[in-house]
């Protein structure tokens, strides 16, 4: 996610007035938003939360935006899920077997799985959901290439027959983002990828109240009375998903200072991603606690659009990369060094495949070299379009920093600002710049998803199948395929180093450092899971 220089100019007007004059102005804004919600008495069974973004899209396969993924975890279930030790555990699956040659996998669904309309979950639903997922997801796509056939044995049992062993099978079925394998009804999963789903029928612990959904205002979920949790205790994203709340409301309060005031006044119960520079205010409040639900944290990601000039030319991507450094981004967006660190590793610092190979000379803001290269290329000063998210505190300042660095390196930059959900829709378009296209977009992604060349969807370079920017590099794809087949840790490391070197040299992805995102909640709220996704089962609210 993205932000810039921690100056008064980068703080919303409401926040500035709060800090410098009457706080009542901002409080009125918060109250207006809260009063706009349905007149429901606040109880220990209703949780009101300000999420990191407003929910405007409902299809967690169509987009990789985390707010939509979080929505998915509310209403859908998954075949497998990662536990607190990041190991895949069965979720909708009851049991499974693997043939001795590792080519035939047979899965049996657990009993009692029902859609929210009362119909049973069947393998026809599962197989169609897998099909839509593999058409979109990076790791799912690799699984599809290794698959000979998928078929139902009966309504609760299905099998996957492989062409070759796929050692990441369970990790693929359990991946928590960017596109988790959410199981949907067959009729919904048949929706083409080019089209967003509108039917939100799921089988998960909560039901989405589409009739109460007002983008820009609120999204509402109620407990699913027919959901049957697993018997195991919850761990990470796995185990028993026990919904202890009757109702969860995602309240939209875009201004972070206003949201903090609402939390302190007990008008909301939780803020998923408070601005780092405002954490000291919360840490002083005896009724609020700040927690870190994901200790590994997240990584900032910088992406070029390979389909539009000038970054369809690797030399321009290299010139832009020369201008960047991680410290400026991290200091401007996070500010507090307790919560960030520079990281010259594509597969996360602290991960098993951490390496700095290929990173020599990176992140040193070599402006003169960039200017020289642009001159040699005959760059004519045509502006590059840089997308900025304005409503996520942890993203907003990224683009202004990038603009400053790129301009110092010789580029002309047109920074275009918009809310996060609009940006997500914009970056999915492959149209020319003159028709509303883009050149550079940035985001943040959970570090646990970047730990190897296969799970790391920003390592994919398969063209149109890849993440926004659509890099195309057959050599990287060959290396990633080799990683899937390799079981020797030493050889896996060698492959990871080759992938990283190629990613950096070709300008596939530029990592801009790691950070932790604290969460703030009232002290009468407990039970948040330690996981890379914000989920709402196991949470309790006391009076």
ZIMO-V455827 format. One record per backbone hydrogen bond with DSSP energy under -1.0 kcal/mol. CO is the residue of the C=O (numbers start at 0). NH is the residue of the N-H. Records with the same first field share a line. If there is no record, write none. Layout:
# ZIMO-V455827
CO: NH  NH
This chain:
# ZIMO-V455827
1: 394
4: 6
6: 9
7: 10
11: 15
12: 16
13: 17
14: 18
15: 19
16: 20
22: 26
23: 27
24: 28
25: 29
26: 30
27: 31
28: 32
29: 33
30: 34
31: 35
33: 36
37: 39
42: 45
44: 245  246
46: 248
47: 268  269
48: 250
49: 271
58: 62
64: 68
65: 69
66: 70
67: 71
68: 72
69: 73
70: 74
71: 75
73: 205
74: 203
76: 182
77: 91
78: 90  92
80: 88
81: 236
82: 85
86: 82
88: 80
91: 109
94: 107
96: 105
98: 101
102: 161
103: 98
104: 159
105: 96
106: 157
107: 93  94
112: 120
114: 117
118: 114
121: 125
122: 126
123: 127
124: 128
125: 129
126: 130
127: 131
128: 132
129: 133
130: 134
132: 135  136
136: 140
137: 141
138: 142
139: 143
140: 144
141: 145
143: 146
145: 162
148: 160
150: 158
154: 122
155: 108
156: 152  153
157: 106
158: 150
159: 104
160: 147  148
165: 168
167: 171
168: 172
169: 173
179: 181
184: 188
185: 189
187: 190
191: 194
201: 115
204: 223
206: 221
207: 209
208: 211
213: 216  217
216: 251
217: 213
218: 249
219: 208
220: 247
221: 206
223: 226
231: 239
234: 237
237: 234
239: 241
241: 537
245: 222
246: 46
247: 220
248: 48
249: 218
254: 258
255: 259
256: 260
257: 261
258: 262
259: 263
260: 264
261: 266  267
262: 265
268: 521
269: 49
270: 519
274: 277
275: 278
277: 281
278: 282
281: 284
284: 287
286: 522
288: 520
290: 518
296: 446
297: 514
298: 444
299: 511
300: 442
301: 509
302: 440
309: 312
312: 315  316
313: 317
314: 318
315: 319
316: 320
317: 321
319: 322
320: 323
321: 365
323: 364
325: 329
326: 330
327: 331
328: 332
329: 333  334
333: 335
335: 338
338: 515
340: 513
342: 344
347: 350
350: 353
355: 358
358: 361
364: 366
365: 369
366: 370
367: 371
368: 372
369: 373
370: 374
371: 375
372: 376
373: 378
383: 413
384: 438  439
385: 415
387: 417
391: 394  395
394: 397
396: 400
397: 401
398: 402
399: 403
400: 404
401: 405
402: 406
403: 407
404: 408
405: 410
406: 409
411: 383
413: 385
415: 387
417: 389
418: 422
419: 423
420: 424
421: 425
422: 426
425: 428
431: 434  436
432: 435
438: 304
439: 386
440: 302
442: 300
444: 298
445: 448
446: 449
451: 455
454: 456
455: 458
460: 472
462: 465
466: 469
468: 305
470: 462
472: 476
473: 477
474: 478
475: 479
476: 480
477: 481
478: 482
479: 483
480: 484
481: 485
487: 491
488: 492
489: 493
490: 494
491: 495
492: 496
493: 497
494: 498
495: 499
496: 500
497: 501
498: 502
499: 503
500: 504
501: 505
502: 507
509: 301
512: 299
513: 340
514: 297
518: 290
519: 270
520: 288
521: 524
523: 541
525: 539
528: 530
539: 525
